[in-house]
Amino acid sequence: MMKKLAVLASVVAAIAVARPALAQGPFADVPTDHWAYDAVNELAKQGIVNGYPDSTFGGKRALTRYEFAMAIQRMLQEVQRRIDAKTGPAAVAPDLSNYYTKTEID
């Protein structure tokens, strides 16, 4: 009985220790206590960075120029999407047909 209780306590302790790892974001190699954890997860959430097929971010390896170009391109698309959402077509070309010019008034 004591062995079963000891095994159960060990399993519960292992789950409690592993729980923070289970609550991680999209990348298995970015620890929750890493200083860039929030930034990496936000960029992943917005689709700016995707990581690798094995669900890793590869934060300790050098970024290639190709990877940098893809991230910048995705970021610029997101910025443009937000600008378009705020301005819309009406803000680009306002309807001025109800206004008079200075020469028409004089």
C-alpha positions as CSV (number, residue, x, y, z in Angstrom):
1,M,0.0,0.0,0.0
2,M,2.8,2.4,0.9
3,K,4.5,1.7,-2.5
4,K,1.3,2.5,-4.3
5,L,0.9,5.7,-2.4
6,A,4.6,6.7,-3.1
7,V,4.1,6.0,-6.8
8,L,0.9,8.1,-6.8
9,A,2.7,10.9,-5.0
10,S,5.5,10.8,-7.5
11,V,3.1,10.9,-10.5
12,V,1.3,13.9,-9.0
13,A,4.6,15.7,-8.3
14,A,5.7,15.0,-11.9
15,I,2.5,16.4,-13.3
16,A,2.7,19.5,-11.1
17,V,6.3,20.1,-12.3
18,A,5.5,19.4,-16.0
19,R,2.3,21.5,-16.0
20,P,4.1,24.8,-16.9
21,A,5.7,23.1,-19.9
22,L,2.2,21.9,-21.0
23,A,0.9,25.5,-20.8
24,Q,3.5,26.7,-23.4
25,G,2.8,28.6,-26.5
26,P,3.1,27.2,-30.0
27,F,6.9,26.4,-29.8
28,A,8.2,23.5,-27.7
29,D,11.7,25.1,-27.3
30,V,10.6,28.5,-25.9
31,P,10.3,28.2,-22.1
32,T,7.5,30.1,-20.4
33,D,10.0,31.9,-18.2
34,H,12.2,33.1,-21.1
35,W,12.4,36.9,-21.4
36,A,11.2,36.8,-25.0
37,Y,8.3,34.4,-24.4
38,D,5.5,36.9,-24.8
39,A,7.0,38.6,-27.9
40,V,7.6,35.2,-29.6
41,N,4.0,34.1,-28.9
42,E,2.5,37.4,-30.0
43,L,4.4,37.3,-33.3
44,A,3.3,33.7,-33.8
45,K,-0.3,34.6,-33.0
46,Q,-0.3,37.3,-35.6
47,G,1.3,35.0,-38.2
48,I,4.6,37.0,-38.4
49,V,6.8,34.0,-37.4
50,N,5.8,30.3,-38.0
51,G,8.6,28.3,-36.5
52,Y,9.8,25.0,-37.9
53,P,7.8,21.8,-38.9
54,D,8.9,20.1,-35.6
55,S,7.1,22.8,-33.6
56,T,10.3,24.6,-32.6
57,F,11.2,28.2,-32.8
58,G,15.0,27.8,-33.0
59,G,15.7,30.9,-31.0
60,K,19.4,29.9,-30.4
61,R,20.2,29.5,-34.1
62,A,21.1,32.3,-36.5
63,L,18.3,33.8,-38.6
64,T,18.8,33.5,-42.3
65,R,18.2,36.4,-44.7
66,Y,15.3,34.4,-46.3
67,E,13.6,33.9,-42.9
68,F,14.1,37.6,-42.1
69,A,12.6,38.6,-45.5
70,M,9.5,36.4,-44.9
71,A,9.0,37.8,-41.4
72,I,9.3,41.4,-42.6
73,Q,7.0,40.8,-45.5
74,R,4.3,39.3,-43.2
75,M,4.7,42.2,-40.8
76,L,4.3,44.8,-43.6
77,Q,1.2,42.9,-44.8
78,E,-0.3,43.1,-41.3
79,V,0.5,46.8,-41.0
80,Q,-1.1,47.5,-44.4
81,R,-4.2,45.4,-43.4
82,R,-4.5,47.5,-40.2
83,I,-4.1,50.8,-42.1
84,D,-6.8,49.7,-44.6
85,A,-9.1,48.7,-41.8
86,K,-8.8,52.1,-40.2
87,T,-8.9,54.3,-43.3
88,G,-11.1,52.3,-45.7
89,P,-11.9,53.4,-49.3
90,A,-13.9,56.4,-48.2
91,A,-11.0,58.0,-46.4
92,V,-8.7,57.6,-49.4
93,A,-11.1,59.4,-51.8
94,P,-13.6,61.6,-49.9
95,D,-16.8,62.8,-51.6
96,L,-16.3,66.5,-52.2
97,S,-19.3,67.0,-54.5
98,N,-21.3,69.0,-51.9
99,Y,-18.6,71.6,-51.4
100,Y,-18.0,74.8,-53.4
101,T,-14.7,76.1,-54.6
102,K,-13.5,79.6,-53.7
103,T,-14.1,80.7,-57.3
104,E,-17.6,79.5,-57.3
105,I,-18.3,81.5,-54.2
106,D,-16.8,84.8,-55.4
